[in-house]
């Protein structure tokens, strides 16, 4: 087998449903907020669809001191493959709204998965 320390995710692992926290911060350039607002309805429609399928649990916009939206946080229940599919079509990704995206596997409490 191949040596080395990197853990290669097997194809099977990519299709197991897990919980993920996405934390994304918008670009800070002058046009970033306008780009967000231009595609916000598309972003919400996509999240609504994931929510209907039980894949998006809860989300919120991150606000700055002036209560202006400057990022997003979303909890997901889906597979790594499904998460990648989502990111490929997320309007905030494809329209250059999000700058820094942090994705962390987590365990959503049972109270929130009812």
Steps between C-alpha positions, in 0.01 A plus 500: 500500500592865482700637790465845652291662768211646305166341579331435169124503533356184348215535256271337755582764765405778257141371491440454874268764650683716753451840664698801387526860613573749222636837606558743212622858503426733209764678295575846635517687168255780428277287272472197730179605676332585168601158358348337811172688463478430124504121550352475850163372374679226301701406810182483712321289235788250498506480881118463505536200270768343723281570804204323339724195461620519862852593392518862622409517871540868584683799361563863584665804351802629691464872577757772560471779760261691269284186465601465135528143366867405463490120499297185550480198724306184416468162669460208260407133523624342178788308347835647402407440135170686546679784678742532206205499254335776702816714507539461122163668446477732805441852357719659769788281375436530125444878523809571711316613815669268749873544551601274788300177539556276802331160503521294816346160566284521813225315685165677502310439824198270477266782606570677170454197275134435581 
